[in-house]
Amino acid sequence: MKKTVIRLMILTKWALVGAALFAAFAWAGKSNFVDSTVVEMKNNGTYYALSERFPDYSDADLVRYYLEHYK
């Protein structure tokens, strides 16, 4: 019984570690996408126009608006 509990605890620990790694990679991928889209927006001038139009928006909000209305 004690070995089963220990094995379940080890399995749970590694499942949590795997979930944390997956979340970290997903966040990094999204961040990279936002950064590359901001560079694209700056190159075509859209970033500056949108940041003047929506001064309270973050970069992620500007990218979301850009993708919905310009792509």
Predicted model as a PDB file, atoms N, CA, C, CB and O in Angstrom, pLDDT in the B-factor column:
MODEL        1                                                                  
ATOM      1  N   MET A   1       0.826  -1.196   0.000  1.00 84.00           N  
ATOM      2  CA  MET A   1       0.000   0.000   0.000  1.00 84.00           C  
ATOM      3  C   MET A   1       0.870   1.260   0.000  1.00 84.00           C  
ATOM      4  CB  MET A   1      -0.940  -0.002   1.213  1.00 84.00           C  
ATOM      5  O   MET A   1       0.589   2.225  -0.711  1.00 84.00           O  
ATOM      6  N   LYS A   2       1.926   1.232   0.807  1.00 85.00           N  
ATOM      7  CA  LYS A   2       2.794   2.400   0.917  1.00 85.00           C  
ATOM      8  C   LYS A   2       3.531   2.653  -0.395  1.00 85.00           C  
ATOM      9  CB  LYS A   2       3.797   2.216   2.064  1.00 85.00           C  
ATOM     10  O   LYS A   2       3.713   3.806  -0.786  1.00 85.00           O  
ATOM     11  N   LYS A   3       3.961   1.584  -1.082  1.00 88.00           N  
ATOM     12  CA  LYS A   3       4.648   1.745  -2.363  1.00 88.00           C  
ATOM     13  C   LYS A   3       3.710   2.334  -3.414  1.00 88.00           C  
ATOM     14  CB  LYS A   3       5.204   0.398  -2.847  1.00 88.00           C  
ATOM     15  O   LYS A   3       4.132   3.141  -4.243  1.00 88.00           O  
ATOM     16  N   THR A   4       2.459   1.939  -3.382  1.00 90.00           N  
ATOM     17  CA  THR A   4       1.479   2.452  -4.344  1.00 90.00           C  
ATOM     18  C   THR A   4       1.279   3.950  -4.155  1.00 90.00           C  
ATOM     19  CB  THR A   4       0.135   1.713  -4.198  1.00 90.00           C  
ATOM     20  O   THR A   4       1.197   4.693  -5.133  1.00 90.00           O  
ATOM     21  N   VAL A   5       1.200   4.392  -2.919  1.00 90.00           N  
ATOM     22  CA  VAL A   5       1.029   5.816  -2.622  1.00 90.00           C  
ATOM     23  C   VAL A   5       2.258   6.597  -3.080  1.00 90.00           C  
ATOM     24  CB  VAL A   5       0.783   6.036  -1.107  1.00 90.00           C  
ATOM     25  O   VAL A   5       2.130   7.679  -3.654  1.00 90.00           O  
ATOM     26  N   ILE A   6       3.425   6.061  -2.833  1.00 91.00           N  
ATOM     27  CA  ILE A   6       4.656   6.731  -3.259  1.00 91.00           C  
ATOM     28  C   ILE A   6       4.710   6.814  -4.778  1.00 91.00           C  
ATOM     29  CB  ILE A   6       5.900   5.990  -2.720  1.00 91.00           C  
ATOM     30  O   ILE A   6       5.077   7.854  -5.325  1.00 91.00           O  
ATOM     31  N   ARG A   7       4.350   5.740  -5.466  1.00 93.00           N  
ATOM     32  CA  ARG A   7       4.342   5.757  -6.932  1.00 93.00           C  
ATOM     33  C   ARG A   7       3.340   6.774  -7.469  1.00 93.00           C  
ATOM     34  CB  ARG A   7       4.016   4.363  -7.479  1.00 93.00           C  
ATOM     35  O   ARG A   7       3.627   7.475  -8.440  1.00 93.00           O  
ATOM     36  N   LEU A   8       2.172   6.858  -6.847  1.00 93.00           N  
ATOM     37  CA  LEU A   8       1.178   7.849  -7.274  1.00 93.00           C  
ATOM     38  C   LEU A   8       1.683   9.269  -7.053  1.00 93.00           C  
ATOM     39  CB  LEU A   8      -0.142   7.642  -6.522  1.00 93.00           C  
ATOM     40  O   LEU A   8       1.437  10.153  -7.873  1.00 93.00           O  
ATOM     41  N   MET A   9       2.384   9.489  -5.954  1.00 94.00           N  
ATOM     42  CA  MET A   9       2.934  10.822  -5.694  1.00 94.00           C  
ATOM     43  C   MET A   9       4.004  11.176  -6.720  1.00 94.00           C  
ATOM     44  CB  MET A   9       3.517  10.897  -4.275  1.00 94.00           C  
ATOM     45  O   MET A   9       4.054  12.313  -7.190  1.00 94.00           O  
ATOM     46  N   ILE A  10       4.856  10.224  -7.070  1.00 94.00           N  
ATOM     47  CA  ILE A  10       5.892  10.464  -8.077  1.00 94.00           C  
ATOM     48  C   ILE A  10       5.248  10.735  -9.432  1.00 94.00           C  
ATOM     49  CB  ILE A  10       6.859   9.259  -8.170  1.00 94.00           C  
ATOM     50  O   ILE A  10       5.659  11.651 -10.144  1.00 94.00           O  
ATOM     51  N   LEU A  11       4.245   9.945  -9.790  1.00 94.00           N  
ATOM     52  CA  LEU A  11       3.539  10.143 -11.061  1.00 94.00           C  
ATOM     53  C   LEU A  11       2.873  11.511 -11.111  1.00 94.00           C  
ATOM     54  CB  LEU A  11       2.490   9.042 -11.271  1.00 94.00           C  
ATOM     55  O   LEU A  11       2.914  12.196 -12.133  1.00 94.00           O  
ATOM     56  N   THR A  12       2.263  11.901 -10.002  1.00 95.00           N  
ATOM     57  CA  THR A  12       1.624  13.215  -9.933  1.00 95.00           C  
ATOM     58  C   THR A  12       2.648  14.335 -10.078  1.00 95.00           C  
ATOM     59  CB  THR A  12       0.863  13.370  -8.614  1.00 95.00           C  
ATOM     60  O   THR A  12       2.403  15.325 -10.768  1.00 95.00           O  
ATOM     61  N   LYS A  13       3.791  14.174  -9.428  1.00 95.00           N  
ATOM     62  CA  LYS A  13       4.846  15.189  -9.518  1.00 95.00           C  
ATOM     63  C   LYS A  13       5.294  15.367 -10.965  1.00 95.00           C  
ATOM     64  CB  LYS A  13       6.051  14.803  -8.631  1.00 95.00           C  
ATOM     65  O   LYS A  13       5.410  16.496 -11.443  1.00 95.00           O  
ATOM     66  N   TRP A  14       5.545  14.265 -11.663  1.00 96.00           N  
ATOM     67  CA  TRP A  14       6.017  14.363 -13.041  1.00 96.00           C  
ATOM     68  C   TRP A  14       4.931  14.859 -13.986  1.00 96.00           C  
ATOM     69  CB  TRP A  14       6.527  13.018 -13.511  1.00 96.00           C  
ATOM     70  O   TRP A  14       5.230  15.514 -14.985  1.00 96.00           O  
ATOM     71  N   ALA A  15       3.683  14.556 -13.679  1.00 94.00           N  
ATOM     72  CA  ALA A  15       2.586  15.093 -14.490  1.00 94.00           C  
ATOM     73  C   ALA A  15       2.521  16.616 -14.349  1.00 94.00           C  
ATOM     74  CB  ALA A  15       1.235  14.455 -14.072  1.00 94.00           C  
ATOM     75  O   ALA A  15       2.298  17.328 -15.329  1.00 94.00           O  
ATOM     76  N   LEU A  16       2.718  17.108 -13.124  1.00 95.00           N  
ATOM     77  CA  LEU A  16       2.715  18.559 -12.905  1.00 95.00           C  
ATOM     78  C   LEU A  16       3.910  19.228 -13.573  1.00 95.00           C  
ATOM     79  CB  LEU A  16       2.717  18.870 -11.407  1.00 95.00           C  
ATOM     80  O   LEU A  16       3.787  20.325 -14.119  1.00 95.00           O  
ATOM     81  N   VAL A  17       5.059  18.573 -13.532  1.00 93.00           N  
ATOM     82  CA  VAL A  17       6.241  19.117 -14.199  1.00 93.00           C  
ATOM     83  C   VAL A  17       6.003  19.180 -15.704  1.00 93.00           C  
ATOM     84  CB  VAL A  17       7.493  18.263 -13.884  1.00 93.00           C  
ATOM     85  O   VAL A  17       6.339  20.174 -16.347  1.00 93.00           O  
ATOM     86  N   GLY A  18       5.426  18.124 -16.264  1.00 93.00           N  
ATOM     87  CA  GLY A  18       5.122  18.114 -17.699  1.00 93.00           C  
ATOM     88  C   GLY A  18       4.134  19.200 -18.082  1.00 93.00           C  
ATOM     89  O   GLY A  18       4.294  19.858 -19.110  1.00 93.00           O  
ATOM     90  N   ALA A  19       3.112  19.387 -17.258  1.00 94.00           N  
ATOM     91  CA  ALA A  19       2.125  20.433 -17.540  1.00 94.00           C  
ATOM     92  C   ALA A  19       2.760  21.820 -17.466  1.00 94.00           C  
ATOM     93  CB  ALA A  19       0.948  20.338 -16.554  1.00 94.00           C  
ATOM     94  O   ALA A  19       2.439  22.695 -18.271  1.00 94.00           O  
ATOM     95  N   ALA A  20       3.656  22.019 -16.507  1.00 93.00           N  
ATOM     96  CA  ALA A  20       4.329  23.316 -16.389  1.00 93.00           C  
ATOM     97  C   ALA A  20       5.225  23.574 -17.595  1.00 93.00           C  
ATOM     98  CB  ALA A  20       5.156  23.377 -15.093  1.00 93.00           C  
ATOM     99  O   ALA A  20       5.264  24.692 -18.109  1.00 93.00           O  
ATOM    100  N   LEU A  21       5.945  22.552 -18.051  1.00 93.00           N  
ATOM    101  CA  LEU A  21       6.787  22.714 -19.239  1.00 93.00           C  
ATOM    102  C   LEU A  21       5.947  23.009 -20.478  1.00 93.00           C  
ATOM    103  CB  LEU A  21       7.633  21.458 -19.467  1.00 93.00           C  
ATOM    104  O   LEU A  21       6.309  23.862 -21.288  1.00 93.00           O  
ATOM    105  N   PHE A  22       4.839  22.311 -20.623  1.00 93.00           N  
ATOM    106  CA  PHE A  22       3.959  22.554 -21.764  1.00 93.00           C  
ATOM    107  C   PHE A  22       3.442  23.992 -21.743  1.00 93.00           C  
ATOM    108  CB  PHE A  22       2.780  21.559 -21.759  1.00 93.00           C  
ATOM    109  O   PHE A  22       3.425  24.662 -22.776  1.00 93.00           O  
ATOM    110  N   ALA A  23       3.022  24.464 -20.576  1.00 92.00           N  
ATOM    111  CA  ALA A  23       2.518  25.833 -20.459  1.00 92.00           C  
ATOM    112  C   ALA A  23       3.620  26.845 -20.778  1.00 92.00           C  
ATOM    113  CB  ALA A  23       1.960  26.082 -19.044  1.00 92.00           C  
ATOM    114  O   ALA A  23       3.362  27.863 -21.421  1.00 92.00           O  
ATOM    115  N   ALA A  24       4.831  26.571 -20.334  1.00 90.00           N  
ATOM    116  CA  ALA A  24       5.942  27.490 -20.604  1.00 90.00           C  
ATOM    117  C   ALA A  24       6.237  27.574 -22.095  1.00 90.00           C  
ATOM    118  CB  ALA A  24       7.199  27.048 -19.848  1.00 90.00           C  
ATOM    119  O   ALA A  24       6.449  28.664 -22.626  1.00 90.00           O  
ATOM    120  N   PHE A  25       6.253  26.432 -22.771  1.00 90.00           N  
ATOM    121  CA  PHE A  25       6.512  26.445 -24.212  1.00 90.00           C  
ATOM    122  C   PHE A  25       5.366  27.105 -24.976  1.00 90.00           C  
ATOM    123  CB  PHE A  25       6.731  25.018 -24.725  1.00 90.00           C  
ATOM    124  O   PHE A  25       5.606  27.806 -25.960  1.00 90.00           O  
ATOM    125  N   ALA A  26       4.131  26.893 -24.540  1.00 87.00           N  
ATOM    126  CA  ALA A  26       2.997  27.535 -25.202  1.00 87.00           C  
ATOM    127  C   ALA A  26       3.073  29.045 -25.033  1.00 87.00           C  
ATOM    128  CB  ALA A  26       1.668  27.001 -24.642  1.00 87.00           C  
ATOM    129  O   ALA A  26       2.824  29.784 -25.986  1.00 87.00           O  
ATOM    130  N   TRP A  27       3.414  29.516 -23.833  1.00 85.00           N  
ATOM    131  CA  TRP A  27       3.531  30.954 -23.602  1.00 85.00           C  
ATOM    132  C   TRP A  27       4.664  31.547 -24.434  1.00 85.00           C  
ATOM    133  CB  TRP A  27       3.761  31.242 -22.111  1.00 85.00           C  
ATOM    134  O   TRP A  27       4.523  32.631 -25.000  1.00 85.00           O  
ATOM    135  N   ALA A  28       5.778  30.842 -24.505  1.00 83.00           N  
ATOM    136  CA  ALA A  28       6.918  31.338 -25.278  1.00 83.00           C  
ATOM    137  C   ALA A  28       6.574  31.419 -26.760  1.00 83.00           C  
ATOM    138  CB  ALA A  28       8.144  30.436 -25.069  1.00 83.00           C  
ATOM    139  O   ALA A  28       6.973  32.368 -27.437  1.00 83.00           O  
ATOM    140  N   GLY A  29       5.848  30.448 -27.264  1.00 81.00           N  
ATOM    141  CA  GLY A  29       5.439  30.478 -28.670  1.00 81.00           C  
ATOM    142  C   GLY A  29       4.507  31.635 -28.970  1.00 81.00           C  
ATOM    143  O   GLY A  29       4.631  32.294 -30.002  1.00 81.00           O  
ATOM    144  N   LYS A  30       3.563  31.879 -28.052  1.00 83.00           N  
ATOM    145  CA  LYS A  30       2.638  32.994 -28.250  1.00 83.00           C  
ATOM    146  C   LYS A  30       3.380  34.323 -28.180  1.00 83.00           C  
ATOM    147  CB  LYS A  30       1.513  32.957 -27.203  1.00 83.00           C  
ATOM    148  O   LYS A  30       3.113  35.231 -28.968  1.00 83.00           O  
ATOM    149  N   SER A  31       4.298  34.433 -27.249  1.00 86.00           N  
ATOM    150  CA  SER A  31       5.078  35.658 -27.111  1.00 86.00           C  
ATOM    151  C   SER A  31       5.908  35.917 -28.362  1.00 86.00           C  
ATOM    152  CB  SER A  31       5.985  35.578 -25.883  1.00 86.00           C  
ATOM    153  O   SER A  31       6.007  37.057 -28.817  1.00 86.00           O  
ATOM    154  N   ASN A  32       6.499  34.877 -28.913  1.00 89.00           N  
ATOM    155  CA  ASN A  32       7.292  34.999 -30.133  1.00 89.00           C  
ATOM    156  C   ASN A  32       6.409  35.437 -31.301  1.00 89.00           C  
ATOM    157  CB  ASN A  32       7.992  33.663 -30.461  1.00 89.00           C  
ATOM    158  O   ASN A  32       6.833  36.249 -32.123  1.00 89.00           O  
ATOM    159  N   PHE A  33       5.191  34.912 -31.382  1.00 91.00           N  
ATOM    160  CA  PHE A  33       4.263  35.292 -32.438  1.00 91.00           C  
ATOM    161  C   PHE A  33       3.886  36.761 -32.327  1.00 91.00           C  
ATOM    162  CB  PHE A  33       3.011  34.420 -32.387  1.00 91.00           C  
ATOM    163  O   PHE A  33       3.848  37.473 -33.331  1.00 91.00           O  
ATOM    164  N   VAL A  34       3.607  37.218 -31.115  1.00 92.00           N  
ATOM    165  CA  VAL A  34       3.241  38.625 -30.908  1.00 92.00           C  
ATOM    166  C   VAL A  34       4.416  39.522 -31.290  1.00 92.00           C  
ATOM    167  CB  VAL A  34       2.819  38.880 -29.428  1.00 92.00           C  
ATOM    168  O   VAL A  34       4.227  40.539 -31.957  1.00 92.00           O  
ATOM    169  N   ASP A  35       5.620  39.155 -30.875  1.00 92.00           N  
ATOM    170  CA  ASP A  35       6.793  39.967 -31.195  1.00 92.00           C  
ATOM    171  C   ASP A  35       7.034  40.056 -32.700  1.00 92.00           C  
ATOM    172  CB  ASP A  35       8.025  39.395 -30.510  1.00 92.00           C  
ATOM    173  O   ASP A  35       7.323  41.136 -33.216  1.00 92.00           O  
ATOM    174  N   SER A  36       6.920  38.942 -33.403  1.00 94.00           N  
ATOM    175  CA  SER A  36       7.159  38.973 -34.847  1.00 94.00           C  
ATOM    176  C   SER A  36       6.052  39.740 -35.573  1.00 94.00           C  
ATOM    177  CB  SER A  36       7.262  37.543 -35.401  1.00 94.00           C  
ATOM    178  O   SER A  36       6.314  40.389 -36.585  1.00 94.00           O  
ATOM    179  N   THR A  37       4.832  39.671 -35.070  1.00 95.00           N  
ATOM    180  CA  THR A  37       3.738  40.429 -35.697  1.00 95.00           C  
ATOM    181  C   THR A  37       3.908  41.921 -35.450  1.00 95.00           C  
ATOM    182  CB  THR A  37       2.371  39.958 -35.159  1.00 95.00           C  
ATOM    183  O   THR A  37       3.605  42.728 -36.329  1.00 95.00           O  
ATOM    184  N   VAL A  38       4.389  42.301 -34.269  1.00 95.00           N  
ATOM    185  CA  VAL A  38       4.651  43.717 -33.980  1.00 95.00           C  
ATOM    186  C   VAL A  38       5.730  44.250 -34.918  1.00 95.00           C  
ATOM    187  CB  VAL A  38       5.080  43.910 -32.500  1.00 95.00           C  
ATOM    188  O   VAL A  38       5.624  45.377 -35.402  1.00 95.00           O  
ATOM    189  N   VAL A  39       6.758  43.460 -35.179  1.00 95.00           N  
ATOM    190  CA  VAL A  39       7.809  43.882 -36.116  1.00 95.00           C  
ATOM    191  C   VAL A  39       7.211  44.076 -37.504  1.00 95.00           C  
ATOM    192  CB  VAL A  39       8.965  42.839 -36.164  1.00 95.00           C  
ATOM    193  O   VAL A  39       7.528  45.052 -38.184  1.00 95.00           O  
ATOM    194  N   GLU A  40       6.355  43.160 -37.926  1.00 94.00           N  
ATOM    195  CA  GLU A  40       5.692  43.294 -39.231  1.00 94.00           C  
ATOM    196  C   GLU A  40       4.834  44.553 -39.268  1.00 94.00           C  
ATOM    197  CB  GLU A  40       4.826  42.052 -39.532  1.00 94.00           C  
ATOM    198  O   GLU A  40       4.832  45.281 -40.260  1.00 94.00           O  
ATOM    199  N   MET A  41       4.101  44.807 -38.177  1.00 95.00           N  
ATOM    200  CA  MET A  41       3.252  45.999 -38.122  1.00 95.00           C  
ATOM    201  C   MET A  41       4.093  47.279 -38.162  1.00 95.00           C  
ATOM    202  CB  MET A  41       2.384  45.976 -36.852  1.00 95.00           C  
ATOM    203  O   MET A  41       3.700  48.259 -38.795  1.00 95.00           O  
ATOM    204  N   LYS A  42       5.238  47.272 -37.493  1.00 95.00           N  
ATOM    205  CA  LYS A  42       6.105  48.458 -37.514  1.00 95.00           C  
ATOM    206  C   LYS A  42       6.682  48.684 -38.902  1.00 95.00           C  
ATOM    207  CB  LYS A  42       7.242  48.314 -36.490  1.00 95.00           C  
ATOM    208  O   LYS A  42       6.854  49.825 -39.329  1.00 95.00           O  
ATOM    209  N   ASN A  43       6.982  47.600 -39.604  1.00 96.00           N  
ATOM    210  CA  ASN A  43       7.535  47.737 -40.949  1.00 96.00           C  
ATOM    211  C   ASN A  43       6.529  48.334 -41.927  1.00 96.00           C  
ATOM    212  CB  ASN A  43       8.004  46.388 -41.457  1.00 96.00           C  
ATOM    213  O   ASN A  43       6.914  49.078 -42.829  1.00 96.00           O  
ATOM    214  N   ASN A  44       5.246  48.018 -41.762  1.00 94.00           N  
ATOM    215  CA  ASN A  44       4.270  48.575 -42.699  1.00 94.00           C  
ATOM    216  C   ASN A  44       3.533  49.792 -42.136  1.00 94.00           C  
ATOM    217  CB  ASN A  44       3.267  47.510 -43.082  1.00 94.00           C  
ATOM    218  O   ASN A  44       2.606  50.293 -42.772  1.00 94.00           O  
ATOM    219  N   GLY A  45       3.932  50.280 -40.942  1.00 93.00           N  
ATOM    220  CA  GLY A  45       3.372  51.509 -40.390  1.00 93.00           C  
ATOM    221  C   GLY A  45       2.074  51.351 -39.629  1.00 93.00           C  
ATOM    222  O   GLY A  45       1.574  52.320 -39.058  1.00 93.00           O  
ATOM    223  N   THR A  46       1.523  50.161 -39.609  1.00 94.00           N  
ATOM    224  CA  THR A  46       0.243  49.943 -38.942  1.00 94.00           C  
ATOM    225  C   THR A  46       0.366  50.076 -37.430  1.00 94.00           C  
ATOM    226  CB  THR A  46      -0.307  48.573 -39.296  1.00 94.00           C  
ATOM    227  O   THR A  46      -0.561  50.551 -36.773  1.00 94.00           O  
ATOM    228  N   TYR A  47       1.484  49.668 -36.881  1.00 95.00           N  
ATOM    229  CA  TYR A  47       1.670  49.710 -35.427  1.00 95.00           C  
ATOM    230  C   TYR A  47       1.518  51.136 -34.900  1.00 95.00           C  
ATOM    231  CB  TYR A  47       3.054  49.148 -35.044  1.00 95.00           C  
ATOM    232  O   TYR A  47       0.842  51.366 -33.898  1.00 95.00           O  
ATOM    233  N   TYR A  48       2.141  52.074 -35.573  1.00 95.00           N  
ATOM    234  CA  TYR A  48       2.110  53.457 -35.088  1.00 95.00           C  
ATOM    235  C   TYR A  48       0.719  54.061 -35.230  1.00 95.00           C  
ATOM    236  CB  TYR A  48       3.130  54.312 -35.848  1.00 95.00           C  
ATOM    237  O   TYR A  48       0.268  54.808 -34.361  1.00 95.00           O  
ATOM    238  N   ALA A  49       0.042  53.737 -36.323  1.00 94.00           N  
ATOM    239  CA  ALA A  49      -1.319  54.250 -36.509  1.00 94.00           C  
ATOM    240  C   ALA A  49      -2.273  53.681 -35.460  1.00 94.00           C  
ATOM    241  CB  ALA A  49      -1.829  53.914 -37.919  1.00 94.00           C  
ATOM    242  O   ALA A  49      -3.092  54.405 -34.894  1.00 94.00           O  
ATOM    243  N   LEU A  50      -2.157  52.379 -35.209  1.00 95.00           N  
ATOM    244  CA  LEU A  50      -3.042  51.764 -34.225  1.00 95.00           C  
ATOM    245  C   LEU A  50      -2.708  52.190 -32.801  1.00 95.00           C  
ATOM    246  CB  LEU A  50      -2.971  50.257 -34.335  1.00 95.00           C  
ATOM    247  O   LEU A  50      -3.609  52.355 -31.979  1.00 95.00           O  
ATOM    248  N   SER A  51      -1.415  52.370 -32.498  1.00 95.00           N  
ATOM    249  CA  SER A  51      -1.063  52.782 -31.140  1.00 95.00           C  
ATOM    250  C   SER A  51      -1.506  54.216 -30.862  1.00 95.00           C  
ATOM    251  CB  SER A  51       0.444  52.648 -30.920  1.00 95.00           C  
ATOM    252  O   SER A  51      -1.762  54.562 -29.709  1.00 95.00           O  
ATOM    253  N   GLU A  52      -1.600  55.051 -31.885  1.00 95.00           N  
ATOM    254  CA  GLU A  52      -2.156  56.391 -31.696  1.00 95.00           C  
ATOM    255  C   GLU A  52      -3.669  56.335 -31.553  1.00 95.00           C  
ATOM    256  CB  GLU A  52      -1.771  57.303 -32.866  1.00 95.00           C  
ATOM    257  O   GLU A  52      -4.259  57.101 -30.791  1.00 95.00           O  
ATOM    258  N   ARG A  53      -4.295  55.415 -32.297  1.00 95.00           N  
ATOM    259  CA  ARG A  53      -5.752  55.287 -32.257  1.00 95.00           C  
ATOM    260  C   ARG A  53      -6.221  54.645 -30.951  1.00 95.00           C  
ATOM    261  CB  ARG A  53      -6.244  54.465 -33.450  1.00 95.00           C  
ATOM    262  O   ARG A  53      -7.265  55.016 -30.415  1.00 95.00           O  
ATOM    263  N   PHE A  54      -5.451  53.684 -30.440  1.00 95.00           N  
ATOM    264  CA  PHE A  54      -5.793  52.971 -29.205  1.00 95.00           C  
ATOM    265  C   PHE A  54      -4.611  53.047 -28.231  1.00 95.00           C  
ATOM    266  CB  PHE A  54      -6.167  51.481 -29.506  1.00 95.00           C  
ATOM    267  O   PHE A  54      -3.858  52.081 -28.108  1.00 95.00           O  
ATOM    268  N   PRO A  55      -4.439  54.168 -27.544  1.00 95.00           N  
ATOM    269  CA  PRO A  55      -3.250  54.336 -26.692  1.00 95.00           C  
ATOM    270  C   PRO A  55      -3.225  53.405 -25.473  1.00 95.00           C  
ATOM    271  CB  PRO A  55      -3.169  55.766 -26.220  1.00 95.00           C  
ATOM    272  O   PRO A  55      -2.152  53.159 -24.922  1.00 95.00           O  
ATOM    273  N   ASP A  56      -4.354  52.894 -25.049  1.00 96.00           N  
ATOM    274  CA  ASP A  56      -4.399  52.030 -23.867  1.00 96.00           C  
ATOM    275  C   ASP A  56      -4.162  50.562 -24.191  1.00 96.00           C  
ATOM    276  CB  ASP A  56      -5.726  52.177 -23.179  1.00 96.00           C  
ATOM    277  O   ASP A  56      -4.038  49.747 -23.277  1.00 96.00           O  
ATOM    278  N   TYR A  57      -4.096  50.205 -25.466  1.00 95.00           N  
ATOM    279  CA  TYR A  57      -3.921  48.805 -25.862  1.00 95.00           C  
ATOM    280  C   TYR A  57      -2.474  48.362 -25.637  1.00 95.00           C  
ATOM    281  CB  TYR A  57      -4.318  48.606 -27.346  1.00 95.00           C  
ATOM    282  O   TYR A  57      -1.533  49.127 -25.852  1.00 95.00           O  
ATOM    283  N   SER A  58      -2.320  47.121 -25.202  1.00 94.00           N  
ATOM    284  CA  SER A  58      -0.987  46.531 -25.118  1.00 94.00           C  
ATOM    285  C   SER A  58      -0.597  46.015 -26.506  1.00 94.00           C  
ATOM    286  CB  SER A  58      -0.943  45.378 -24.053  1.00 94.00           C  
ATOM    287  O   SER A  58      -1.403  46.042 -27.436  1.00 94.00           O  
ATOM    288  N   ASP A  59       0.637  45.551 -26.632  1.00 93.00           N  
ATOM    289  CA  ASP A  59       1.070  44.995 -27.921  1.00 93.00           C  
ATOM    290  C   ASP A  59       0.205  43.808 -28.328  1.00 93.00           C  
ATOM    291  CB  ASP A  59       2.544  44.569 -27.854  1.00 93.00           C  
ATOM    292  O   ASP A  59      -0.139  43.663 -29.501  1.00 93.00           O  
ATOM    293  N   ALA A  60      -0.150  42.956 -27.360  1.00 93.00           N  
ATOM    294  CA  ALA A  60      -0.988  41.798 -27.670  1.00 93.00           C  
ATOM    295  C   ALA A  60      -2.366  42.232 -28.155  1.00 93.00           C  
ATOM    296  CB  ALA A  60      -1.126  40.893 -26.440  1.00 93.00           C  
ATOM    297  O   ALA A  60      -2.918  41.624 -29.072  1.00 93.00           O  
ATOM    298  N   ASP A  61      -2.928  43.279 -27.551  1.00 95.00           N  
ATOM    299  CA  ASP A  61      -4.228  43.793 -27.998  1.00 95.00           C  
ATOM    300  C   ASP A  61      -4.133  44.379 -29.405  1.00 95.00           C  
ATOM    301  CB  ASP A  61      -4.750  44.859 -27.017  1.00 95.00           C  
ATOM    302  O   ASP A  61      -5.030  44.178 -30.223  1.00 95.00           O  
ATOM    303  N   LEU A  62      -3.056  45.098 -29.688  1.00 95.00           N  
ATOM    304  CA  LEU A  62      -2.871  45.657 -31.028  1.00 95.00           C  
ATOM    305  C   LEU A  62      -2.723  44.554 -32.077  1.00 95.00           C  
ATOM    306  CB  LEU A  62      -1.642  46.574 -31.055  1.00 95.00           C  
ATOM    307  O   LEU A  62      -3.257  44.663 -33.181  1.00 95.00           O  
ATOM    308  N   VAL A  63      -1.996  43.494 -31.726  1.00 95.00           N  
ATOM    309  CA  VAL A  63      -1.837  42.370 -32.656  1.00 95.00           C  
ATOM    310  C   VAL A  63      -3.182  41.709 -32.900  1.00 95.00           C  
ATOM    311  CB  VAL A  63      -0.821  41.338 -32.109  1.00 95.00           C  
ATOM    312  O   VAL A  63      -3.510  41.378 -34.040  1.00 95.00           O  
ATOM    313  N   ARG A  64      -3.968  41.512 -31.847  1.00 95.00           N  
ATOM    314  CA  ARG A  64      -5.293  40.906 -32.002  1.00 95.00           C  
ATOM    315  C   ARG A  64      -6.172  41.756 -32.917  1.00 95.00           C  
ATOM    316  CB  ARG A  64      -5.969  40.730 -30.629  1.00 95.00           C  
ATOM    317  O   ARG A  64      -6.851  41.222 -33.794  1.00 95.00           O  
ATOM    318  N   TYR A  65      -6.163  43.081 -32.717  1.00 96.00           N  
ATOM    319  CA  TYR A  65      -6.951  43.974 -33.563  1.00 96.00           C  
ATOM    320  C   TYR A  65      -6.449  43.932 -35.003  1.00 96.00           C  
ATOM    321  CB  TYR A  65      -6.901  45.412 -33.023  1.00 96.00           C  
ATOM    322  O   TYR A  65      -7.246  43.903 -35.941  1.00 96.00           O  
ATOM    323  N   TYR A  66      -5.142  43.929 -35.174  1.00 95.00           N  
ATOM    324  CA  TYR A  66      -4.528  43.888 -36.505  1.00 95.00           C  
ATOM    325  C   TYR A  66      -4.934  42.619 -37.253  1.00 95.00           C  
ATOM    326  CB  TYR A  66      -2.994  43.969 -36.394  1.00 95.00           C  
ATOM    327  O   TYR A  66      -5.278  42.672 -38.434  1.00 95.00           O  
ATOM    328  N   LEU A  67      -4.893  41.502 -36.574  1.00 94.00           N  
ATOM    329  CA  LEU A  67      -5.247  40.235 -37.211  1.00 94.00           C  
ATOM    330  C   LEU A  67      -6.724  40.156 -37.560  1.00 94.00           C  
ATOM    331  CB  LEU A  67      -4.877  39.081 -36.309  1.00 94.00           C  
ATOM    332  O   LEU A  67      -7.094  39.552 -38.567  1.00 94.00           O  
ATOM    333  N   GLU A  68      -7.574  40.765 -36.733  1.00 95.00           N  
ATOM    334  CA  GLU A  68      -9.008  40.738 -36.996  1.00 95.00           C  
ATOM    335  C   GLU A  68      -9.411  41.674 -38.128  1.00 95.00           C  
ATOM    336  CB  GLU A  68      -9.766  41.101 -35.745  1.00 95.00           C  
ATOM    337  O   GLU A  68     -10.336  41.367 -38.880  1.00 95.00           O  
ATOM    338  N   HIS A  69      -8.730  42.814 -38.263  1.00 93.00           N  
ATOM    339  CA  HIS A  69      -9.195  43.831 -39.203  1.00 93.00           C  
ATOM    340  C   HIS A  69      -8.312  44.042 -40.432  1.00 93.00           C  
ATOM    341  CB  HIS A  69      -9.325  45.111 -38.492  1.00 93.00           C  
ATOM    342  O   HIS A  69      -8.766  44.607 -41.426  1.00 93.00           O  
ATOM    343  N   TYR A  70      -7.068  43.598 -40.376  1.00 87.00           N  
ATOM    344  CA  TYR A  70      -6.163  43.866 -41.483  1.00 87.00           C  
ATOM    345  C   TYR A  70      -5.697  42.604 -42.196  1.00 87.00           C  
ATOM    346  CB  TYR A  70      -4.975  44.624 -40.987  1.00 87.00           C  
ATOM    347  O   TYR A  70      -5.143  42.698 -43.291  1.00 87.00           O  
ATOM    348  N   LYS A  71      -5.897  41.456 -41.627  1.00 75.00           N  
ATOM    349  CA  LYS A  71      -5.435  40.217 -42.270  1.00 75.00           C  
ATOM    350  C   LYS A  71      -6.614  39.400 -42.730  1.00 75.00           C  
ATOM    351  CB  LYS A  71      -4.561  39.390 -41.316  1.00 75.00           C  
ATOM    352  O   LYS A  71      -6.434  38.321 -43.295  1.00 75.00           O  
TER     353      LYS A  71                                                      
ENDMDL                                                                          
END                                                                             
